Amino acid sequence: MQLREVKTDKGWKVEIVTDERSIARLWIVDRQMRIGPCPVFTGGIAGVGTDSEYRNQGLSRQVIDAAVELMRREGYDAAMLFGIKDFYHKFGFATCFPERLLYLEVRDAERAKKQLAVRAMRQADLPQIARLYNRDHAERTASIVRDRAWSGFPMGSDFEIDTDTKVVLDKRGKVCGYIVCDKDDERCRTAEIGGQGDAVFSTILHYLAQRAVQLRREEISLSIAVDHPFARYCRPFGCRDQTRFQRNCGPMGRIINLLPFFAKILPLLAERWGQQDRDRTLALRADIGTCALNWKRGRLTTSDSAAKGALSVRVEQDALMLLAMGYQTADDLQTQGKLKADKATLALLSRLFPLQTAHMSWPDRF
């Protein structure tokens, strides 16, 4: 058996081969994932699998360990995956944001008025859709940056679900919104919507209601963050949201390279730090290294060591991702025994790492 790492056009393939046959494998998909407004270079782990006759030999463990080491060597800041229960936490991954759905009854949604034109998406619409998406999610933790290489929606609100995408046009015929629906008659679900303003939102909700009527469904559901402007727009129509917090499965992440990760999010941390306590150094000490945050000449900086007298935090490495993603607070983690800090340090941590409403659109997943 031989471990092999193969560069692909989207990232890497890590596999174990025997007699030139791949028997265990995974893919690393390159992404820029936002923490607030700050992108971090993230490896999305996908397609972890072992051929049936080679299972229970620890081969998946070998390819995952190799993938983490490869990402460390290649300069990734973080890694994400969507995992089965009670497996990936063994590799330092922690569930770091919940799954969210918004539901509306069709009879309520039918009150929305169509104010703008709607048509099927065309390939030429993709650059404008990417611009709308990046604008709408500019500060959304866990959202993926859509660059020039972005090629559309590979799936709907789950793996292997095709999409039916429509665009909303303004009075000049320019794309000002879009609707990504599951191409699945069994459920009336929307994987993503984009755009801003009442006219766009009213038109989107009207379209979803009419589509639900055609599918003979009584309820509409959307995969969307609870504080998304469209979710707030739907409140007067009557809706309910569902938030599912999972244990050791689902959306899971970990930091790969500690100092580069925190260097990427320094603008966000500097804003949250504010003017107080700029004479103090904060030292985050984990088993993957130490990251010291301190101010020099008016700028927040990182280093791998801290002088005596720094505000010191002992923290498990998976808990660092929970802090960065805004999934749990420092107080929560101290209660769980994953973090140890004094009262003054906890106060600063609470400013730097508040709770956030993280969300990754399903079509961006891996």
N, C-alpha and C positions, 0 to 999 in steps of 0.2 A: 504494500500500500504506500502511496506517495501523496503528500499534500501539495497542491498546486494552486498558485495565485495567478489569475489571468486578468489583465486589464481589458475593460470593455469600453464601448462608447459612452456608457452611462455611469461607469464606476469600476467595480471589480466583481469577479466571480472567484470564490474560494471553494475548493473541492478536494475530496480525497478520491484518487483513482487507483484502480487495480487492473492490470492488463489493458491499459488505455480506456477503461470504462469508468465513468463517474458514478460513484456509489453513494456519496454524501456530498452535499453542496449547500451554498447560499450565495446570494447576490448582495452587493453593497451598491446602493443607488445614491449618487451624489446629489445633495440638496443644500440650499441656503435657507435655514430655518430661523425665523425671527424670535428673539427674546425682547419683548417690547418692540422698539424700532430697529434693533440691532441684529443683523444677520450673523449667524454662526455656521461654520462649515460642518455639515451634518451628514453622516452616513446612514442611509435608510436600509436596514437589514430586511431582506425579503427572500421568500422561497426556501426557507430552511427545510431540508428533508434528507432522509436516508432511505435507500432502497430496502424493501421489506426484508429480504434475506440477510441484511447486514445490520438490522436494528439490535438494540440492547448491547452494543459493543462500545458505546461511548464515542461514536464517530461524530454525532452532532456537536457534542461538547468540544471535540477537537477543532471542528471548523469554526465554531463560534469563538473559541479562544484565539484561533489564528486570525480571525477577522478583526477582533479587538486589537490585537497586536499590530496587524497591518495598518489599521486606522491610526493608531498611535504613531507609527513610523511615518505614515504619509501625511501627517499634519491635520487630521480631522479634529474638530473641536468637541463634537458630541456624536452620539449615535442614537437612533430611534428604531423601534420596531413595534409591531402589533402582534402580541404573543399569546400563546396558550397559558393556562393557569399553572402556577407553581413550577416553572422551569427556568425562565430567563432571569429571575432574581438571583440565581446562583452565579450569574456573570456580571452582577452589579447593576442590572437594569431595575428600575422602579416605575410603577404606574404613576404617570405624571400629569395627566389631565383626564377629565371625565368625558363620557359620550353624552351628547345632548340632542334632543329632538323637540320640535315644536309641533303641536297638533291644533288643527282648526276643524270645526264642523263645516261641511260644505254649505249648508243653509245659511250659516253666518258669513262665510267668505263670499257668497254670492251678492252680498250688499256692496262689494267693491265695484267701482265703475272703471270701464276701459277708457283711458284718456289718451293713450298713445298707440301707435301701430306696433304689431308683433309679426315677425316672420321667422322662418327657419334660419338657423345659423349657417353661414358660409365660411369656407376656409379663410377668405380674406378678412373676416371679422376678428380673427384670433388676436392680432396685435392690440386692437382696441379693447377687447375683453380682458387681456392681460393688464392693460393700463388701468381699467376700471377696478379689477381685482386688487392690484397692488396699491391703488389709492385707498380702497375700502379697508384693506387689511394692513395698512402701513405700520400700525403699532400693535397688531394682534399677536401675542405670544403663541408659538407653535405653528403659525401660518408659514407657508413656503413662498419664497420669492419666485415670481415667474419672470424669467429673463427672455431674451430673444430666441433662445432655443426651445422655449415652451411650445408644444405642438398640439395642445387641446386636451380634451377630457377622456382619459383612457378607461374610466369606469364611473359608475354612478355612486350610490350611497352604500355600496358594499363591493367586495371583490367579485369580478366576473359578471357585473351588471352593466349592460350597455346603457348609453345615454341618448336622450332626445332633447336637443338644445335649441332654444328659441332666443331671439334677441328683440329688445325693445328699441324703437326708433323715435328720436325727437322730431320736432316739426320740420326740421331740415333733412330728415332721413338719415341722421347719424346715429350709430349705436350708442345708446345711453344706459342700457341695462341688459341683463340676460337671465335666463332661467335654465338650469340643468336638471332635467327630470330623469328618473329611472325609466328605461324602456322595458317596463315590466307591468303587465296587466294585473298581477296579483296584489300589488300594493301601489297606492298613489303617493309616491314619495319624491321629494325634490332634494337633490344632492348639494346644490349650491345656487344662490341667487346673487346678482350683482347690480349695482346702481345706487343712486341716491335721490331723495326727494319724493314728495307725496304722489306726483303724477306717475313716476316710475313704479313706486310701490303699489299704488292702486291698480295699475295695469297688470302688474305681476300677479297680484292676488286674484284679480278678475280672471286672468288666464288659468290659474291653478284651479279655481272653482269650476270653470267651464270644462276643463280637462277631466276633473273628478266626476262631473255629471256624465260625460261621455263614457267614462270607465265604470259608471254605476257604483261609485263609492260614496260613502257618507262622510268620510273624513279625509283630510289632507295632512300629510306629515312632511316636515322639513328637517334636514340635518343642518343645524344652525346654532350659533352661540346665543345664549339667552339675552345678552345685552346688545346683539346686533341691531342696527337701526330698523331693519325690516321686522325683526321680532317685536321691537317696541311699537312699531306702526300697527301690528296686528292686535295689540292688546284691546283697543276699543271694540274690535269685532268679536271678542271672546276667544280665548285660546288657552292652552295649558302647555307647560313645558315639563320635560322629563330629563332628569340628570342622573346618570348612572355612574357611581364610583365603584370601580372594580378592584379586586384584591389580587395582586401578583399576576395580572394579565391585562390584555387590551393595550392601550397606548403606553408604551414603556420607553424610558430613555436613561442615558447615563452620560456623564462627562468623560471624554477620552483624554484630552490634554488640558490640564487644569489651568495653567497660566495663560495660554492662548485663548481659552474660552472666556476667562474673565477680562482679558484685555479687549476682546471684541465688544463686551457689553459695558465698558467703562463709561461711555456717554450717558447711558441710562442710570448707572449707579451714581455718577456724579450729580445728576439732576436730583435723584432721590436723597442723596446725602445732605444736600443743602449747605447752609453756611455754618451750622453747628458742628462742633467736635472735629474741626479740620486739623487740629493739632494732635489728633489721635491716629494710631495705626490699627487697622483691623487685620488680624491674622487668622485665616481659615486653614486649619490643620486637619488633613485627611490622610488615609492610607495611600492615596495616589499622589501625595505631595502637599506642599504648603503654598498658599497664595496670600501675600500680604498686600493690603490696599492702604495707600497713604498719599497725602497731598504734598506735592513739590511744586513750588512757584505757581500756585493757583491751578494745578492740574492733578487729577487723580491718576495714580500710577499703580502698577503691579510689580511685585518682586517675589522671589522664591524664599525669602527669609525676612524675619521681623526682629527689630531691636527689642531689648528688654523693656518691659512696661507696656507693650502693645495689648490691646483688647484681644484676647485669645479665645478662639472657638475650636473645640474638638468636635469633629463631625464625621459621621460615616459618609463614604463617597456617594452612595445612592441618595442620601439626604440632600447633598449639594444640588442635585438636579431638581429635587422637589422644591427647594428654595428658589432656584433660578426660574422655574416655570410657574411659580406662584401657586403651587398646588397645596402646600402646607406652610404654616408659619414656623418661625424658629421656636416659639413657645410650644406649638404642637409637637415638634420634633424632640424638644427637650423632655416633654412629658413621656414620649415613647422611648426615651433612652438613646436616641440617635444623634443627639447633639448635647454638648455641655458648655455652658457659658454663664457668666455672672449677670446680674441685673442690668448693669450699664451696657454690657455687650449686647444683651437681648434687645434693649431699647434701640440700639443702632441697627441691629439686624432687622427689626420690625420695619424700620424706614426703608432699608435697602431692598428687602424682599417681601413686599406686601402680597396678599392674595390677588390672583389675576384670573380672568376668564379666558383660559387658553383654549384654542380650537384649531384643528387642522382639517381643512376641507377634504372630504372623502376622495375626490378625483386626484388629489396630490399625494395620496398615501401609496404604500409600497408593500 
